[in-house]
Amino acid sequence: MDHAVLGSEIAEGILRSLEYEEEKIEKIKHCIIAHRFRTGNEPTTIEAKILFDSDKLDAIGAIGIARTFMLSGQFGQRLRVDEAINDYLEDNTVENGRLKDVSKHTPFIEYEVKFKKIPDKLYTEKAKEIGKERLKFMAEYFNRLKLEIEGVE
């Protein structure tokens, strides 16, 4: 189950037990369910947009690099693959972009196909500004890592 959907359902139960107003419960549920790209629920309120942006900013920059390598190790991924990204995507993803085999994924591919796109999908101007800076850092890091792997530096 999608964690955004599950999270909104759990929040609804908690908020009802705390006797929140129905209108507030619905607004909070919207924020939770709309924070994820793949739900198809676009954030419509400023609160939902801020939560969406915060969640995406957490995936890029130094924290994003750390999380990516942590998950890469957890799933036994290689550091990088030598096949073209388009070939990899054709072989290892389904139509909605989900991975067939997470162990075949790499931090480099995650950077190329996901992280690079994040700043353009953010809603608030401040988040876009932060996102561009974080992505710049990631580009420098992955470029440097590639050079070191290749023995150039």
C-alpha positions in Angstrom: 0.0 0.0 0.0 1.1 3.5 -0.7 2.5 5.1 2.4 0.8 8.4 1.7 -2.6 6.8 1.5 -1.9 4.7 4.6 -0.6 7.7 6.5 -3.7 9.7 5.7 -5.9 6.9 7.0 -3.9 6.5 10.2 -4.0 10.3 10.7 -7.8 10.3 10.2 -8.3 7.8 13.0 -6.0 9.7 15.4 -7.5 13.0 14.6 -11.1 11.7 15.0 -10.1 10.2 18.4 -8.8 13.7 19.4 -12.1 15.1 18.2 -10.8 17.4 15.5 -13.3 19.2 13.3 -14.1 17.3 10.2 -12.9 20.2 8.0 -9.5 20.1 9.6 -9.3 16.4 9.3 -9.9 16.6 5.6 -7.3 19.4 5.2 -4.7 17.4 7.0 -5.5 14.2 5.1 -5.1 16.2 1.9 -1.6 17.4 3.0 -0.5 13.8 3.7 -1.9 12.1 0.6 -0.7 14.9 -1.7 2.9 14.9 -0.5 3.9 12.0 -2.9 4.5 12.2 -6.6 2.9 8.9 -7.5 -0.5 9.3 -5.7 -1.8 11.5 -8.5 -3.1 13.9 -5.9 -1.7 17.4 -6.5 -1.3 19.6 -3.4 -3.9 22.4 -3.6 -3.4 24.3 -0.3 -0.3 26.2 0.8 0.1 23.7 3.7 0.0 20.8 1.3 2.5 22.5 -1.0 4.9 23.2 1.9 4.7 19.6 3.1 5.3 18.3 -0.5 8.3 20.6 -0.9 9.7 19.7 2.4 9.5 16.0 1.6 11.2 16.4 -1.7 13.9 18.7 -0.3 14.7 15.9 2.2 15.5 13.6 -0.7 18.2 15.9 -2.3 21.5 17.5 -1.1 23.8 16.0 1.4 20.9 14.2 3.3 19.7 12.8 0.0 23.1 11.4 -0.9 23.4 9.8 2.6 19.9 8.3 2.3 20.6 7.1 -1.2 23.8 5.2 -0.3 22.2 3.8 2.9 19.4 2.4 0.8 21.8 1.2 -1.8 23.7 -0.8 0.7 20.5 -2.1 2.3 19.3 -3.5 -1.1 22.7 -4.8 -2.2 23.0 -2.4 -5.1 26.1 -1.8 -7.1 27.7 1.6 -7.0 27.0 2.2 -10.7 26.2 0.3 -13.9 27.9 0.7 -17.3 24.8 0.2 -19.4 23.0 3.3 -20.9 20.3 4.7 -18.6 17.6 4.3 -21.2 18.4 0.6 -21.6 18.4 0.2 -17.8 15.0 1.9 -17.5 13.5 -0.3 -20.3 14.8 -3.4 -18.6 14.2 -2.6 -14.9 11.1 -0.3 -14.7 7.4 -0.6 -15.3 5.1 2.1 -16.7 4.7 4.1 -13.6 8.5 4.2 -13.0 8.6 1.6 -10.2 11.5 -0.7 -10.2 11.2 -4.4 -11.1 14.3 -5.3 -9.2 15.6 -2.8 -6.7 19.0 -4.6 -6.4 19.8 -3.6 -10.0 19.3 0.1 -9.2 22.2 2.4 -8.3 22.7 5.8 -6.7 23.9 7.2 -10.0 20.7 6.2 -11.7 18.6 7.6 -8.9 20.4 10.9 -9.2 19.9 11.0 -13.0 16.3 9.9 -13.3 14.8 11.3 -10.0 16.8 13.8 -8.1 17.7 16.0 -11.1 14.0 16.6 -11.7 13.0 17.6 -8.1 13.7 21.3 -8.1 11.4 21.8 -11.2 8.5 20.1 -9.4 8.6 22.1 -6.3 5.8 24.6 -5.5 7.2 27.4 -3.3 9.8 29.9 -4.4 11.9 29.3 -1.3 11.9 25.5 -1.9 12.9 26.0 -5.5 15.8 28.1 -4.4 17.0 25.6 -1.8 16.4 22.7 -4.3 18.7 24.3 -6.9 21.5 24.7 -4.4 21.1 21.1 -3.1 21.1 19.8 -6.6 24.2 21.7 -7.5 26.0 20.0 -4.6 24.7 16.6 -5.7 26.0 17.3 -9.3 29.4 18.1 -7.9 29.5 15.1 -5.7 28.4 12.6 -8.4 30.7 14.1 -11.0 33.6 13.8 -8.5 32.7 10.2 -7.6 32.5 9.2 -11.2 36.0 10.6 -11.9 37.4 8.8 -8.8 35.8 5.5 -9.9 37.3 5.9 -13.3 40.7 6.7 -11.8 40.9 10.2 -13.3 41.2 11.9 -9.9 
